[in-house]
Amino acid sequence: MGRGCLAGHVYAGAVILNKLENNSMYRDSKTLSGVRREELRLRIKSYNQHGIGFASVEEIDRLNILKASLLAMKRAVLALGVKSGHILVDGIYPIPDMPGFHQSCLIKGDQRAAPIAAASILAKVERDWYISELGKDYPLYGFEQHKGYCTAAHKEAIRKYGPCPVHRRSFSGVKNISPHHFHERGMYNEALVALLFAAKGFQLIAHRLQTPWAEIDLIFSDESNGLTIVEVKTVRLDQYIPPISHSQKKRLARAHLH
C-alpha cells in the first residue's frame, strides 16, 4: 500500500481467513469508506490470523519501490508466524526468498481473492494512520489530505518547502528538487523552523499571517494553549544576526493583539 506515493513507508498486509468467515464482505479497500474499513479491520484482527509489514523510505530509495514492496509483503507473511503454506500475491511478481511456501500471483488480486482484499484493508488502514501521524510531524505538507500521493498540492508543497525526511528521494518529483530551485529561500527556512517546533510538540496554526501592522512568519500553539510567535531570519554562517528592533517588537505586539 502506498507504492505510488512521494513520501512515507510502503505497507503490506497478510491474512489467513477463518474458514467460518463470510468472505463476501471483503473487497478492494479502495472501494470502501473509511468507517467501513475500520469496522472490517477490527473484525479481521479479532477473528483471523494477520500480519503487517512495511519497508522504510530508506529501503525504498536504496532498493527501488518494487523490491521494497515485495520486502514489505515478506515481512507481513513472516508476521503471521507460519512456516509454510500457499501465498496469494497481489500482482505479477512472487515474493523472493520464501522457502516452504507455494505462491500464486493474481493481477488485481484484491478484486479477485478475499484474503488479499482483507490484507489490503489492514494495510490501507495502517498506512493511513501512519500518514496522519506524519501530518502532525510535518504540518506544512498536507499529508492528511493527499496521503502522500502525487497531487498538485503535494508537489507545490515540495516545491515551496523542499523534501522533508520522509520524502522518497529516488522518486521523480522529489529527486529533482533542491533548495536552489525554491522560488523563495526564506520560505524554505521557515519550513525548517516549523519542522523543528513540530518535533517539540508545538502545533503550527498560522504561516506568514498578514496583519495591518506586520507579517508574522510563524505562530504556534502548545499544550497549555499558549501562543508562540516566531520571526525567521536568513543569514550566512559568518554574518552578524541583528536582534529584532524596538519598532519591530511593537509592530509584532500589535499584530499579536489583533
Secondary structure, 3 states (H helix, E strand, C coil): CCCCCCECCEEEEEEECCCCCCHHHCCCHHHCCHHHHHHHHHHHHHHCEEEEEEECHHHHHHHCHHHHHHHHHHHHHHCCCCCCEEEEEECCCCCCCCCCEEEEEECCHHHCCHHHHHHHHHHHHHHHHHHHHHHHHCHHHCHHHHCCCCCHHHHHHHHHHCCCCCECCCCCCCCCCCHHHCCCHHHHHHHHHHHHHHHCCCEEEEEEEECCCCEEEEEEECCCCCEEEECCCCCCCCCCCCCCCHHHHHHHHHHHHC
